[in-house]
Amino acid sequence: MKIKTFTVMTSSKKLDEKVNEFLDSDIELVDIKFSNSANGLAVLIMYNENNEQK
């Protein structure tokens, strides 16, 4: 399992674009977490690459 983190300070639209582009790639989603704080917005994605051997 791998972890990918996306963060932005202001624009949730920019975060949406980054996350959607990543989720459209060849991965198997394991879990996704969201964080909203005074420091900005963050998305933590736990995933497996589809070409990995299990």
CNS distance restraints for C-alpha pairs under 8 A (distance, minus, plus):
assign (resid   1 and name CA) (resid  46 and name CA) 6.72 0.50 0.50
assign (resid   1 and name CA) (resid  47 and name CA) 5.63 0.50 0.50
assign (resid   1 and name CA) (resid  48 and name CA) 4.98 0.50 0.50
assign (resid   1 and name CA) (resid  49 and name CA) 7.90 0.50 0.50
assign (resid   2 and name CA) (resid  46 and name CA) 5.76 0.50 0.50
assign (resid   2 and name CA) (resid  47 and name CA) 5.41 0.50 0.50
assign (resid   2 and name CA) (resid  48 and name CA) 6.08 0.50 0.50
assign (resid   3 and name CA) (resid  44 and name CA) 6.97 0.50 0.50
assign (resid   3 and name CA) (resid  45 and name CA) 5.63 0.50 0.50
assign (resid   3 and name CA) (resid  46 and name CA) 4.56 0.50 0.50
assign (resid   3 and name CA) (resid  47 and name CA) 6.31 0.50 0.50
assign (resid   4 and name CA) (resid  44 and name CA) 5.93 0.50 0.50
assign (resid   4 and name CA) (resid  45 and name CA) 5.17 0.50 0.50
assign (resid   4 and name CA) (resid  46 and name CA) 6.55 0.50 0.50
assign (resid   4 and name CA) (resid  47 and name CA) 7.96 0.50 0.50
assign (resid   5 and name CA) (resid  42 and name CA) 7.10 0.50 0.50
assign (resid   5 and name CA) (resid  43 and name CA) 5.75 0.50 0.50
assign (resid   5 and name CA) (resid  44 and name CA) 4.57 0.50 0.50
assign (resid   5 and name CA) (resid  45 and name CA) 6.27 0.50 0.50
assign (resid   6 and name CA) (resid  15 and name CA) 7.03 0.50 0.50
assign (resid   6 and name CA) (resid  18 and name CA) 7.48 0.50 0.50
assign (resid   6 and name CA) (resid  19 and name CA) 7.21 0.50 0.50
assign (resid   6 and name CA) (resid  42 and name CA) 5.58 0.50 0.50
assign (resid   6 and name CA) (resid  43 and name CA) 5.23 0.50 0.50
assign (resid   6 and name CA) (resid  44 and name CA) 6.58 0.50 0.50
assign (resid   7 and name CA) (resid  15 and name CA) 6.93 0.50 0.50
assign (resid   7 and name CA) (resid  40 and name CA) 7.13 0.50 0.50
assign (resid   7 and name CA) (resid  41 and name CA) 5.66 0.50 0.50
assign (resid   7 and name CA) (resid  42 and name CA) 4.29 0.50 0.50
assign (resid   7 and name CA) (resid  43 and name CA) 6.51 0.50 0.50
assign (resid   8 and name CA) (resid  12 and name CA) 7.33 0.50 0.50
assign (resid   8 and name CA) (resid  14 and name CA) 7.65 0.50 0.50
assign (resid   8 and name CA) (resid  15 and name CA) 6.32 0.50 0.50
assign (resid   8 and name CA) (resid  40 and name CA) 5.77 0.50 0.50
assign (resid   8 and name CA) (resid  41 and name CA) 5.48 0.50 0.50
assign (resid   8 and name CA) (resid  42 and name CA) 6.58 0.50 0.50
assign (resid   9 and name CA) (resid  39 and name CA) 6.43 0.50 0.50
assign (resid   9 and name CA) (resid  40 and name CA) 4.24 0.50 0.50
assign (resid   9 and name CA) (resid  41 and name CA) 6.31 0.50 0.50
assign (resid  10 and name CA) (resid  40 and name CA) 6.25 0.50 0.50
assign (resid  10 and name CA) (resid  41 and name CA) 7.51 0.50 0.50
assign (resid  11 and name CA) (resid  15 and name CA) 6.69 0.50 0.50
assign (resid  12 and name CA) (resid  16 and name CA) 6.10 0.50 0.50
assign (resid  12 and name CA) (resid  41 and name CA) 7.19 0.50 0.50
assign (resid  13 and name CA) (resid  17 and name CA) 6.30 0.50 0.50
assign (resid  14 and name CA) (resid  18 and name CA) 6.36 0.50 0.50
assign (resid  15 and name CA) (resid  19 and name CA) 6.12 0.50 0.50
assign (resid  15 and name CA) (resid  41 and name CA) 7.87 0.50 0.50
assign (resid  15 and name CA) (resid  42 and name CA) 7.97 0.50 0.50
assign (resid  16 and name CA) (resid  20 and name CA) 5.94 0.50 0.50
assign (resid  17 and name CA) (resid  21 and name CA) 6.09 0.50 0.50
assign (resid  18 and name CA) (resid  22 and name CA) 6.31 0.50 0.50
assign (resid  19 and name CA) (resid  23 and name CA) 6.11 0.50 0.50
assign (resid  19 and name CA) (resid  43 and name CA) 7.77 0.50 0.50
assign (resid  20 and name CA) (resid  24 and name CA) 6.15 0.50 0.50
assign (resid  21 and name CA) (resid  25 and name CA) 6.80 0.50 0.50
assign (resid  23 and name CA) (resid  27 and name CA) 7.07 0.50 0.50
assign (resid  23 and name CA) (resid  29 and name CA) 7.83 0.50 0.50
assign (resid  26 and name CA) (resid  49 and name CA) 6.56 0.50 0.50
assign (resid  26 and name CA) (resid  50 and name CA) 6.02 0.50 0.50
assign (resid  27 and name CA) (resid  47 and name CA) 6.44 0.50 0.50
assign (resid  27 and name CA) (resid  48 and name CA) 5.76 0.50 0.50
assign (resid  27 and name CA) (resid  49 and name CA) 4.58 0.50 0.50
assign (resid  27 and name CA) (resid  50 and name CA) 5.20 0.50 0.50
assign (resid  28 and name CA) (resid  47 and name CA) 5.57 0.50 0.50
assign (resid  28 and name CA) (resid  48 and name CA) 5.07 0.50 0.50
assign (resid  28 and name CA) (resid  49 and name CA) 6.11 0.50 0.50
assign (resid  28 and name CA) (resid  50 and name CA) 6.06 0.50 0.50
assign (resid  29 and name CA) (resid  45 and name CA) 7.52 0.50 0.50
assign (resid  29 and name CA) (resid  46 and name CA) 6.46 0.50 0.50
assign (resid  29 and name CA) (resid  47 and name CA) 4.58 0.50 0.50
assign (resid  29 and name CA) (resid  48 and name CA) 6.57 0.50 0.50
assign (resid  30 and name CA) (resid  45 and name CA) 7.69 0.50 0.50
assign (resid  30 and name CA) (resid  46 and name CA) 5.29 0.50 0.50
assign (resid  30 and name CA) (resid  47 and name CA) 4.83 0.50 0.50
assign (resid  30 and name CA) (resid  48 and name CA) 7.01 0.50 0.50
assign (resid  31 and name CA) (resid  45 and name CA) 6.07 0.50 0.50
assign (resid  31 and name CA) (resid  46 and name CA) 5.09 0.50 0.50
assign (resid  31 and name CA) (resid  47 and name CA) 6.89 0.50 0.50
assign (resid  32 and name CA) (resid  43 and name CA) 7.09 0.50 0.50
assign (resid  32 and name CA) (resid  44 and name CA) 5.71 0.50 0.50
assign (resid  32 and name CA) (resid  45 and name CA) 4.56 0.50 0.50
assign (resid  32 and name CA) (resid  46 and name CA) 6.14 0.50 0.50
assign (resid  33 and name CA) (resid  43 and name CA) 5.73 0.50 0.50
assign (resid  33 and name CA) (resid  44 and name CA) 5.10 0.50 0.50
assign (resid  33 and name CA) (resid  45 and name CA) 6.56 0.50 0.50
assign (resid  34 and name CA) (resid  41 and name CA) 7.67 0.50 0.50
assign (resid  34 and name CA) (resid  42 and name CA) 5.88 0.50 0.50
assign (resid  34 and name CA) (resid  43 and name CA) 4.67 0.50 0.50
assign (resid  34 and name CA) (resid  44 and name CA) 6.45 0.50 0.50
assign (resid  35 and name CA) (resid  41 and name CA) 5.76 0.50 0.50
assign (resid  35 and name CA) (resid  42 and name CA) 5.04 0.50 0.50
assign (resid  35 and name CA) (resid  43 and name CA) 6.35 0.50 0.50
assign (resid  36 and name CA) (resid  40 and name CA) 6.06 0.50 0.50
assign (resid  36 and name CA) (resid  41 and name CA) 4.69 0.50 0.50
assign (resid  36 and name CA) (resid  42 and name CA) 6.53 0.50 0.50
assign (resid  37 and name CA) (resid  41 and name CA) 6.44 0.50 0.50
assign (resid  48 and name CA) (resid  52 and name CA) 7.15 0.50 0.50
